[in-house]
Amino acid sequence: MEKTQISFKNNVEFKVKNCYAPLVERLNEYKKNPAIGFHIPGHTRGSAILPQFKNVIGMDALLCDTTDEFDNLGTLHPASGAIKEAMDVASVCYNSKRTFFITSGSTISNLALAFGVISPEDEIIVARNSHRSVLTGTILTGSKPYWLMPKKLEDWAIYGSIQTSDLTEKLKNNRNVKFVWVTNPTYEGVVSNIREIAEICHFYKVPLIVDEAHGSLWNFHEDLPTSALKLGADAVVHSLHKTGGALTQASMLHLGKNSLLDENKIEHALKLLHTTSPSILLLASLDAARASLSSDEGRQLIQNAIDNAKFFREQASNIAGVSVLGEGSRVNFDVTKIFLKVRGLTGKRLESVLELDFNIEVESASDEGVLILSNIGNTRAEFEYLLLAIKQIARNNYPDLSHLENVKFMPLTEPNTVMTPREAYFSPKERVKKEDAIGRVSAEVVALCPPGISVLLPGEIISEDHIPYLSEYTEIDVIRE
Ligand SMILES: Cc1ncc(COP(=O)(O)O)c(C=O)c1O
């Protein structure tokens, strides 16, 4: 048995280096020789679909749009065939105990972790800058979260890294804590000391889950921060669709090599939460992204992204009035995420000038700045054009728009919790005008997207500080008194 595993591993390692993508190969065979199908999807390989749509997305995509079960492609739950092989190859590549493919985004990876590992009323420690799916997990499970407040980078109005002293303190004072859940990197690329965080957690015999949704390139290049999978995390989430080159919604969930978590429980939770019609296109795109990133060509693409980012960061931070997060400061960061601000402009205004005057679309904008991703597909010429645009904007004194003055986009409020998220979620509610909500207990998840970090959760007192974050609300659900 051991021998078979060793030869499988060696064989797979050889194949991984050579762009082996079993599901992509199988899909290609299916596309060339499809059976006559009497099954879903009803568009029957594009024969019955709006012609304009067919023209827009192309016949090849429609030929491949199918789900698991059929045409010898394998199944996702339980894992079998080419789908299983693709996940096993990914597991070898990430050196994980187990890797699961997810077609409904890291949202489902996070929910499956919550549902799979947390029992009702468990006490857990959660970083407050977590994505709302982690927080929804607390509602689903009925757990009691203790919030870990990351350092605030006030000049940038964003959260920074996790303070390890704070984590130690919380674990020391709450001996019943069952899990610690952190997000790394932050949306803007700030990196925490995961090695130390994992050591602290394991000292207290508490498993660590890391939402590394925005770090899916890290496994593949040593000039990027080290993936939590290599630093002792028990579970790690990767949104391969965000920066890894997979199709939108495709995500991976990994268990660390020595994970303390129960793999069967997580698999079971996934089965309950995941769609029963997973898209083969999305699954194959995970196989393809992993194969590409592990190849020499993929490495070159990551190298380009790093080089372009370094070039842009250096040039942009030399423009008068322009600041780039991480340049000239001691913040640890992922170079490919460039958070930038221009003096005199809110991030939202900068975003709209870039879009309207230069036809440039950035990842997101906040009160302070815009987030630019140096992707594996961006070219140096695109970065040169972006630099030109930023230079012109910084020079030309674009006026800001006053209606944005009282709008806040990044939640930096301290929660004042009086009920667990689940208790509050299921309590009787009423809808009140947001001005009348001050002092009341929220019954809603308020999390502006992106980045989907919660401003308010059910069970938290609404204060005056929350009002600027509720610019899109006229009314809000509160617990009935
Ligand atoms: C840190 C983090 N985790 C999880 C998610 C959810 O990912 P997805 O959009 O793939 O469902 C996001 C989405 O932005 C995120 O920022």
The ligand as an SDF file (V2000), in Angstrom:
LIG
                    3D

 16 16  0  0  0  0  0  0  0  0999 V2000
  -10.9510   37.1260    2.3430 C   0  0  0  0  0  0  0  0  0  0  0  0
  -12.0760   36.5750    1.5320 C   0  0  0  0  0  0  0  0  0  0  0  0
  -12.5370   35.3440    1.7940 N   0  0  0  0  0  0  0  0  0  0  0  0
  -13.5490   34.7970    1.0920 C   0  0  0  0  0  0  0  0  0  0  0  0
  -14.1580   35.4900    0.0900 C   0  0  0  0  0  0  0  0  0  0  0  0
  -15.2950   34.8740   -0.6630 C   0  0  0  0  0  0  0  0  0  0  0  0
  -14.8100   34.4760   -1.8730 O   0  0  0  0  0  0  0  0  0  0  0  0
  -15.7250   34.1400   -3.1410 P   0  0  0  0  0  0  0  0  0  0  0  0
  -16.0590   35.4470   -3.7630 O   0  0  0  0  0  0  0  0  0  0  0  0
  -14.8190   33.2780   -3.9340 O   0  0  0  0  0  0  0  0  0  0  0  0
  -16.9400   33.4160   -2.6690 O   0  0  0  0  0  0  0  0  0  0  0  0
  -13.7170   36.7850   -0.2360 C   0  0  0  0  0  0  0  0  0  0  0  0
  -14.3510   37.5460   -1.3180 C   0  0  0  0  0  0  0  0  0  0  0  0
  -14.0480   38.6350   -1.6520 O   0  0  0  0  0  0  0  0  0  0  0  0
  -12.6530   37.3450    0.5170 C   0  0  0  0  0  0  0  0  0  0  0  0
  -12.2130   38.5870    0.2660 O   0  0  0  0  0  0  0  0  0  0  0  0
  1  2  1  0
  2  3  1  0
  2 15  2  0
  3  4  2  0
  4  5  1  0
  5  6  1  0
  5 12  2  0
  6  7  1  0
  7  8  1  0
  8  9  2  0
  8 10  1  0
  8 11  1  0
 12 13  1  0
 12 15  1  0
 13 14  2  0
 15 16  1  0
M  END
$$$$
